[in-house]
C-alpha cells in the first residue's frame, strides 16, 4: 500500500488515536476505505493544502465542499477578521444573520423563511421533525446511498421488508425508530410509488439528495425529481431536498434551480457557512410557521446564527455570485473530468467521470453508475490503490470511492496541470 503520510503526520496520528475514537472527529477522515494514514494538515491557501511535514497537495476535498472560492479566500478572511474584532458571538439576534438569510432567499425562491442551525445534520433532523408535525404522520422515505446526517431516523437501511420498514444501520438506533424509515433505491420511481402505496397515509416526507454526492456523483434520471414532486403531492407528503452538498455548488440556485423542481423544504450546510459550522432549513412560510416560538415545533441552538459564521457564509455567496465566477468553476470542473477520462482511455484503463456544476465523480468502471448498487459494483480496490498513488504525488482526494470531488475558483491551470500529471503517473503504477 502506498504510504504518503510523513513522520510528523504519523506521530500526530498516534497522539489522536489515544484522544479520539479512530483518531478522528469524523469517520471518513480515518482513511479506512483507502488504507494508509491521513496526512495531518497544518495550513491551506487557494487550491493547496500543506501538512505538518511540509508536503503540499492540490486539494479536491475543499473541506467537503464549503471552500468553493478557495482556502483562505482574501475577501472572506478580511470580512471574518473584521467581524471577529467586534466579538465572536453574543447568542442574540444580529444584522449578520438577517443579511445572510435575505441572500439565501433571494437565491432560492422556494425558501420563503428559514432557520439557521450549526450543521447539516441538525438541519435535516429539524426539517424531519417539522414535516412530521405539519403533516401529522411519522414515516419518512429516503434513498439508498443518500446521506442526511447521523440523526437516528436517517441511519436506517432497507431490510427484508423494504416497502414497510427499515432496519437500524448503526448500533444505538432503536428498531422502533428504524421502522418509521422507508428506504428505496435512488432513481427508482416505481419503488417510491410502491412504498407510498404500501404505507398510504403514513408518510410525512420524502427526503432526497437531488444530486447524490455520497455514491461518487449521481444525478437524477430525467423525470425522477419531477416524479417525486408528483408522488408527494398525490400522497400528501412533503418533498424535502437535502442541498447540504448541492446548494450553490451544482447551480447558484441549487439543484432545485438546475432541474426546475420546487421542494417544500430545503436543507443547507457547507457553502452556506463559508467553511465555518453552519446549517439551515427553510421552505414555505406556512410550514416554517410551525417552528417555535411562532409554533409548537421546538428547535433551538445556542450557536445558531453565530455572527462570524454568518459573515463567512454571506461573503462566500456574494463572491460566488459575481459575474462569471460560478460559470468559470463549472467549466474547470467539466474540463478536468474530460481530461482525466481521456488520459485513462489512452492508457486502456476503464475509468469514467461525471461533472455537475462544481462537483465531480470518478469511478473505475465502463460506465458511470446510476444508483448505490451500481456504484458498489465499480472497481473499489483499484480506487483504493489510485488514492494512495495520487496522495504520494501531491493530490488530496476524498478518501472513499463513494465521495464526490469538489472543485473551486482557486483551481487554476497550474493546479489542474498538477492533478493531470499526477493522474497520468498514478495510472501507470496501478
Number of C-alpha atoms within 10 A of each C-alpha: 10 17 14 20 22 17 12 15 20 18 12 14 22 12 12 15 13 10 12 12 12 17 17 16 12 10 11 15 17 20 18 15 17 24 17 17 19 23 25 18 16 12 14 19 14 22 26 21 22 19 19 18 16 13 16 19 24 24 29 25 22 27 18 17 25 27 26 32 27 24 25 16 20 13 14 24 16 14 15 20 13 13 19 15 9 10 10 13 17 12 13 12 13 14 11 19 22 14 13 25 22 16 14 25 17 13 16 20 15 22 24 19 20 22 21 27 26 21 22 27 23 25 27 32 21 23 27 24 16 24 28 21 17 19 17 14 16 19 25 25 25 26 25 21 24 23 22 26 18 15 14 18 26 29 21 27 22 23 17 10 12 17 22 19 24 26 24 22 18 12 8 9 17 15 16 13 19 25 22 22 27 31 30 22 19 27 25 17 19 12 16 25 17 14 20 24 14 12 16 11 16 20 27 26 27 26 27 24 26 27 27 29 23 22 26 26 26 27 21 19 14 10 12 17 26 16 18 24 20 13 19 22 12 10 18 16 27 25 25 29 29 31 28 31 30 29 26 28 28 23 19 20 20 25 28 24 18 14 17 12 17 21 22 21 28 29 32 30 32 29 30 31 28 28 23 21 24 27 25 30 28 24 24 17 14 11 19 24 17 17 22 12 11 10 11 12 18 13 17 13 12 12 17 22 30 25 27 25 27 29 28 28 30 26 22 25 23 13 17 22 15 9 9 9 14 24 17 15 24 23 14 22 25 20 14 22 18 15 15 19 21 15 17 18 13 9 12 10 16 14 21 21 22 22 26 21 25 26 26 25 23 22 27 22 19 12 14 20 21 19 23 21 14 13 24 14 12 19 16 19 13 16 21 22 18 21 26 24 23 23 24 18 21 20 25 24 22 23 22 21 26 22 21 27 24 26 30 30 23 18 22 13 11 11 17 19 13 15 22 18 14 19 22 16 13 19 18 11 9 12
